[in-house]
Amino acid sequence: MRKRDGLLKLLGLCLLAGVLVAGVLFPVVGAAGLVSNRASETVDSMSAELASVPPPLVTRITDAGGNQIATLYKQYRIPTAPEQISEAMKWALVSVEDKRFYEHRGVDWKGTLRAAVSTSGGSTQGASTLTQQYVKNYLINVVYRDDKVGQEKAQEVSIARKLKEARIAIQLETKMSKDQILAGYLNVVEFSRKIYGVGAAAQTYFGVDAKDLNAGQSALLAGLVNNPTIFDPWTHPEKATERRNLVLDRMVENRKLAPADAQRIKGEPLGVVPNGPQKPAANCVGAGPENGFFCQYVEDYLTGKGGMTKDDLYTGGYTIKTTMDQKANHEAKMSAEAQVKKNQKNVANTLSLVRPGKDRHEVVALAANRDYGTDASQGQTTYALPAGIWNTGGAGSSYKIFTAAAAMQQGVAGIYSNIDVPSFYTSNVFTGGGQRCPVVAQGTRAYCLGNSEGANYASSMSLQSALATSPNTGFVILEEKAGMGPVVEMASKLGMRETMAANLGGGPVKPDSKQFGENQSQTQFFGPKDKSPGQGSFTLGVSALSGLELANVAATILSGGKWCPPTPIGQITDRDGKPKQINEASCEQVVDEGLANTLAVGMSKDDQPGGTSAAAASAAGWNRPLIGKTGTTQNNGSATFVGGTPQLAGAAMVFRPEGGSGGLCDGAGNVTTCGDGNMFGGKAPARTFYGAMSKILEGQPALPLPPSDPRFERAGRR
C-alpha cells in the first residue's frame, strides 16, 4: 500500500512538473486550446491588478499653514524605500522566510513541488518564496482588501493558486530587483492591528525609523509576518519572544548574526512601546476636540460636493491643505465655551467663520462649545454641529435679511424707506396662523402675529432701523409686498442652499412620508405652490438650518452679492505630489452688487445704541464697521447672530442639538435648558461672535463697509 502511494506521489510530481514548465514557458512557446488561453488571461489579469492598484496610504490633513491636524486611513502605512530599511531587518526576514531569496528567480521549485503534492494529499505546507508571498500579500492587503471572496481565493489551498502565484512571481523577478521586491514585501505585509509595512511598524512598535531597526527589533518584526495575531507582543508576549528567538537562531544559521550577539539579545526584553502600538487616530477624532469639526467638514465636503469616494479619501495618500486658521479656530472655540459649558446637556453653541471674496469663500473656523470626540459622557460629539443642519430650533429673526433683500430687489422698499410696524398684524395673504387668527378658508387660518413682548416700537421706521431693532410685524408686511416666492428664493441665492433643499426638520426630503414637514423641501413648504399664498412664518426663521451656510450669507453680502461655495480646501496633492482637482461649484453673482452693498449698509446699525447686539458689542470693546442681525425663535428655544466685516464673516448659534421643546436660559457663563427662556440673539450668540472676532481681527485695519447704491436706498428708485 505504501509502495502504491509512493508511485502515485511520484506520478503526481511528474505531472505537476510538466504543468509548471508549460505554465512558465507559456509566453515563449504559446498554447493550444481554450483552457491554456483562459489560464494565461487569468494570470495576466492578476498581473495587471498588481501593477494598477497602489497600496493604501495615509491621507494627511493640514491647516492653512501646512501644520498637520489629522490623518485618515484604512491601513496605517509609511512608504519606505529599500535604502530606508536597515540591513538587519532585511536579513532577519530573509533568514526566517526565504534563505535562498537571493539565489532563486522567484520560485523555489523543489519546495513548491513538495508543497503542491503535500497539498493534494491534504497537507498545507508552504514553501513560498518571498516573491510569491509578496504576490499573495499584495492581493490580500491591496487588491482585495475589501473583498473577502477575493482574499479567500488569494489564500486558497490549491495547485491552481500556486501555479498562478508562481508565474506572477517569475514575471516580477524580470521587472524588479531583489531589493525592490524585498522592500515591496516589507511595505505591504501586515504587522498586526492594521499596521502595514515596516515603516509604520518601526514607528508604532519601537518609535524609530525603519533604517534604525536593530537585530532584536528586526527579529521581532520578521517573526510577526508569519501570524501577526498569535505573535502580537502586547497580547502574547511569551509567544512573541519565542518567535523572535527563533528568528535570531535562523539569522545565526544564515551567518548574518554572531551566536554571541543572538544569545545576548535573547536575554533582553522585547522593547516595544508600552500599552500597545503608538499610531495616530484613523479618522477626524485624531484632529482633537478643537479641530475635529473642521476636519469632519473637510471629509463631508470632499465625499459630497467634491466628488471623491470615502475609500479614495482614506487610502489615496493625499495631502490636503485646508483653509483653516488655527488661531481663529482656537479663539472661536474659546469664545463658544465662554458662553456655554462644553458638557452642558442638550445645549450647543457654535461659531462658523468664512472669509468673503469674489473668487472664493474660504472657511476659516468651525467651532463649538462641545468637544469633538466619541465620549458622550464628557459632552463630546462627532455630529457636524457648526456645519451641518443640526439647529432644528431655527434661526429666528436672522431670516429677516432675506425679506429685506427681496423687498429691495422688488423695489418695494429701500434701506431708508419707512415701513409700517403695527403692534399686532393679521395677514389674509399668508396661511398657517394659530387659534387666535381668523379662519380664511375651510381648515385654514390667516397668519397673525405681534412683536416681541415688552418691545416699544414706533408705528413706522426705516428698514435700516428695523433690521437693527427687529420688529416682527414690519417684515411680515414686507413679505406680502415683495411676494413669498422672491423672499424664499432669496434665502437660497444668498447661501442657504443645502438648508432650503432639506426638509423642515433638516433631514433629507422623504416624498412618501406622512410626518409633518418631511415630504417636501423647505423651499416647497414655505414658498407659494398651487396658487397658495405660502407660509408667512418664514421671515421669523422657524425651520432647521446650517450655521455655516448662515455665515456664508454674510460672506455673500460682503462680497458684493457674489455667492461662492464655503470651501475648506486650499490645495490637494496626491501620493506623487501632483495636484488633484475636485468638483467645486462656480461662484455666482446672485444679486446686484449695488443691492448687496446697500443691504450691508442697512445691516450696519445692529452694534449701535438701540441695536439688538449693542450690549454684546460694547462688552467686547467692538469698534469696527460691521453688518449684523440677531435672531430668536418662539419661546426663546434657539438664537443666532450673523454678521461680519470685510475681512471675515460668521454666524453664532445657540440651540438644542438633541431637539426637544422649551426655552433656553442665559446665565452667568452658561446657557441651560428651561421652561420659560430668556435667550435672545443679542445675548450668548452675539457675545460669542464679538468675543472671538475682536481677538481674531486684532492688529488688522478697521475696514469700512462699501458705500450704498442710491437705487436701493428708497422704494421705487430702480
Residue, then its C-alpha position, 0 to 999 in steps of 0.5 A: m500500500r505504501k509502495r502504491d502511494g509512493l508511485l502515485k506521489l511520484l506520478g503526481l510530481c511528474l505531472l505537476a512538473g510538466v504543468l509548471v514548465a508549460g505554465v512558465l514557458f507559456p509566453v515563449v512557446g504559446a498554447a493550444g486550446l481554450v483552457s491554456n488561453r483562459a489560464s494565461e488571461t487569468v494570470d495576466s489579469m492578476s498581473a495587471e491588478l498588481a501593477s494598477v492598484p497602489p497600496p493604501l496610504v495615509t491621507r494627511i490633513t493640514d491647516a492653512g499653514g501646512n501644520q498637520i491636524a489629522t490623518l485618515y486611513k484604512q491601513y496605517r502605512i509609511p512608504t519606505a524605500p529599500e535604502q530606508i530599511s536597515e540591513a538587519m531587518k532585511w536579513a532577519l526576514v530573509s533568514v526566517e522566510d526565504k534563505r535562498f531569496y537571493e539565489h532563486r528567480g522567484v520560485d523555489w521549485k523543489g519546495t513548491l513541488r513538495a508543497a503542491v503534492s503535500t497539498s493534494g494529499g491534504s497537507t498545507q505546507g508552504a514553501s513560498t518564496l518571498t516573491q510569491q508571498y509578496v504576490k499573495n500579500y499584495l492581493i490580500n492587503v491591496v487588491y482585495r482588501d475589501d473583498k473577502v471572496g477575493q482574499e479567500k481565493a488569494q489564500e486558497v489551498s490549491i495547485a491552481r493558486k500556486l501555479k498562478e502565484a508562481r508565474i506572477a512571481i517569475q514575471l516580477e523577478t524580470k521587472m524588479s530587483k531583489d531589493q525592490i521586491l524585498a522592500g515591496y514585501l516589507n511595505v505591504v505585509e501586515f504587522s498586526r492591528k492594521i499596521y502595514g509595512v515596516g515603516a509604520a511598524a518601526q514607528t508604532y512598535f519601537g518609535v524609530d525609523a525603519k533604517d534604525l531597526n536593530a537585530g532584536q527589533s528586526a527579529l521581532l518584526a520578521g517573526l510577526v509576518n508569519n501570524p501577526t495575531i498569535f505573535d502580537p507582543w502586547t497580547h502574547p508576549e511569551k509567544a512573541t519572544e519565542r518567535r523572535n528567538l527563533v528568528l535570531d537562531r535562523m539569522v545565526e544559521n544564515r551567518k548574518l548574526a554572531p551566536a554571541d550577539a543572538q544569545r545576548i539579545k535573547g536575554e533582553p526584553l522585547g522593547v516595544v512601546p508600552n500599552g500597545p502600538q503608538k499610531p495616530a487616530a484613523n479618522c477626524v477624532g485624531a484632529g482633537p476636540e478643537n479641530g475635529f469639526f473642521c476636519q469632519y467638514v473637510e471629509d463631508y465636503l470632499t465625499g459630497k460636493g467634491g466628488m471623491t469616494k470615502d475609500d479614495l479619501y482614506t487610502g489615496g495618500y493625499t495631502i490636503k491643505t485646508t483653509m483653516d486658521q488655527k488661531a481663529n479656530h482656537e479663539a472661536k472655540m474659546s469664545a463658544e465655551a465662554q458662553v456655554k459649558k462644553n458638557q452642558k446637556n442638550v445645549a450647543n453653541t457654535l461659531s462658523l467663520v468664512r472669509p468673503g471674496k469674489d473668487r472664493h469663500e474660504v472657511v476659516a473656523l468651525a467651532a463649538n462649545r462641545d468637544y469633538g470626540t466619541d465620549a458622550s459622557q464628557g459632552q463630546t460629539t462627532y455630529a457636524l454641529p457648526a456645519g451641518i443642519w443640526n439647529t432644528g430650533g431655527a434661526g429666528s429673526s436672522y431670516k429677516i435679511f432675506t425679506a429685506a433683500a427681496a423687498m429691495q430687489q422688488g423695489v418695494a422698499g429701500i434701506y431708508s424707506n419707512i415701513d409700517v410696524p403695527s403692534f399686532y398684524t393679521s395677514n389674509v395673504f399668508t396661511g398657517g396662523g394659530q387659534r387666535c387668527p381668523v379662519v380664511a378658508q375651510g381648515t385654514r387660518a390667516y397668519c397673525l402675529g405681534n412683536s416681541e413682548g415688552a418691545n416699544y416700537a414706533s408705528s413706522m421706521s426705516l428698514q435700516s432701523a428695523l433690521a437693527t431693532s427687529p420688529n416682527t410685524g414690519f417684515v411680515i408686511l414686507e413679505e406680502k409686498a415683495g411676494m413669498g416666492p422672491v423672499v424664499e428664493m432669496a434665502s437660497k441665492l444668498g447661501m442657504r442652499e443645502t438648508m432650503a433643499a432639506n426638509l423642515g426638520g433638516g433631514p433629507v426630503k422623504p416624498d412618501s412620508k406622512q410626518f409633518g414637514e418631511n415630504q417636501s423641501q423647505t423651499q416647497f413648504f414655505g414658498p407659494k405652490d398651487k396658487s397658495p399664498g405660502q407660509g408667512s412664518f418664514t421671515l421669523g426663521v422657524s425651520a432647521l438650518s446650517g450655521l455655516e451656510l448662515a455665515n456664508v450669507a454674510a460672506t455673500i453680502l460682503s462680497g458684493g452679492k457674489w455667492c461662492p461655495p464655503t470651501p475648506i480646501g486650499q490645495i490637494t496633492d496626491r501620493d506623487g505630489k501632483p495636484k488633484q482637482i475636485n468638483e467645486a461649484s462656480c461662484e455666482q453673482v446672485v444679486d446686484e452688487g449695488l443691492a448687496n452693498t446697500l443691504a450691508v449698509g442697512m445691516s450696519k446699525d445692529d452694534q449701535p445704541g438701540g441695536t439688538s447686539a449693542a450690549a454684546a458689542s460694547a462688552a467686547g470693546w467692538n469698534r469696527p464697521l460691521i453688518g449684523k442681525t440677531g435672531t430668536t425663535q418662539n419661546n426663546g428655544s434657539a438664537t443666532f447672530v450673523g454678521g461680519t466685516p470685510q475681512l471675515a464673516g460668521a454666524a453664532m448659534v445657540f440651540r438644542p442639538e438633541g431637539g426637544s421643546g422649551g426655552l433656553c436660559d442665559g446665565a452667568g457663563n452658561v446657557t441651560t435648558c428651561g421652561d420659560g427662556n430668556m435667550f435672545g440673539g443679542k445675548a450668548p450668540a452675539r457675545t460669542f461672535y464679538g468675543a472671538m472676532s475682536k481677538i481674531l481681527e486684532g492688529q488688522p485695519a478697521l475696514p469700512l463697509p462699501p458705500s450704498d447704491p442710491r437705487f436701493e436706498r428708497a422704494g421705487r428708485r430702480 
